[in-house]
Amino acid sequence: DQQVKQNSPSLSVQEGRISILNCDYTNSMFDYFLWYKKYPAEGPTFLISISSIKDKNEDGRFTVFLNKSAKHLSLHIVPSQPGDSAVYFCAASAGSGYSTLTFGKGTMLLVSP
Amino acid sequence: DVKVTQSSRYLVKRTGEKVFLECVQDMDHENMFWYRQDPGLGLRLIYFSYDVKMKEKGDIPEGYSVSREKKERFSLILESASTNQTSMYLCASSLTGGRYEQYFGPGTRLTVT
């Protein structure tokens, strides 16, 4: 059973506009959430994270919002740039000491000029 | 600068061969992980290790084993490679404590013919 779901396999956005990537989770024990970005033939790179005690975290053009009651988080990219075109993975941790993460299946973002 | 390196970027092996994938991190991280990434399936955890000589099964350990003789090195072993093990293999490391991001290597694209 998928505990972290990214229901949109792909998203297309024009340069300069906002990109919104969504993620839902089912495990109430998850209390730390991360977004990773992955280019083809490269490993994922960490983008931004949020703890369950917050509802928003911002880093430059990237903002993550967490709605615990809905078990939903979203990543906003403003403004979107062609270099943001990549696969974005949502991941969640239940706070175990081993830092294991459960990943979603990813959303491919395409930002066109 | 943090670094996770993997021994090969591309590897082609024959069915039945024993395959070793090596991963080295230079960040003195306690935890190390092996994932495989397949289209439409996201990242799936194969094994992880939280200390030297310690290992734990992930979600899909069948057909794989691991070895961690030194803190900085984590090896993934395919005892008898099969075509359904053709995949992108990603190694990651992290500090322990449940609130730390994982740092990924560049990946090894393994093809089993």
Contacts between the chains, C-beta under 8 A, distances in Angstrom:
chain1	res1	chain2	res2	distance
A	6	B	42	8.0
A	9	B	40	7.6
A	32	B	98	6.7
A	32	B	99	5.7
A	34	B	101	5.8
A	36	B	104	7.9
A	41	B	9	7.7
A	41	B	106	7.8
A	41	B	107	7.1
A	41	B	109	7.2
A	42	B	106	5.7
A	42	B	107	6.8
A	43	B	4	7.3
A	43	B	90	5.5
A	43	B	92	7.7
A	43	B	104	3.4
A	43	B	105	5.2
A	43	B	106	5.0
A	43	B	107	5.1
A	44	B	43	7.4
A	44	B	90	7.2
A	44	B	104	4.9
A	45	B	104	7.1
A	46	B	101	4.3
A	46	B	102	7.5
A	46	B	103	7.1
A	49	B	101	6.3
A	51	B	99	7.2
A	89	B	42	6.5
A	89	B	43	6.5
A	93	B	98	5.9
A	93	B	99	7.6
A	94	B	98	7.7
A	95	B	98	4.1
A	95	B	99	7.3
A	96	B	98	5.4
A	97	B	50	7.5
A	97	B	96	5.3
A	97	B	97	6.1
A	97	B	98	5.7
A	98	B	31	5.7
A	98	B	48	6.5
A	98	B	50	5.0
A	98	B	56	7.3
A	98	B	96	6.6
A	98	B	98	7.5
A	99	B	31	5.4
A	99	B	94	4.4
A	99	B	95	7.1
A	99	B	96	6.3
A	99	B	97	6.7
A	99	B	98	5.5
A	99	B	99	7.6
A	99	B	100	5.3
A	99	B	102	6.7
A	100	B	33	7.6
A	100	B	45	6.7
A	100	B	48	6.3
A	100	B	58	7.7
A	101	B	45	7.9
A	101	B	102	6.2
A	103	B	35	8.0
A	103	B	42	4.9
A	103	B	43	4.2
A	103	B	44	7.7
A	104	B	42	5.8
A	105	B	40	6.4
A	105	B	41	6.3
A	105	B	42	3.8
A	106	B	42	5.4
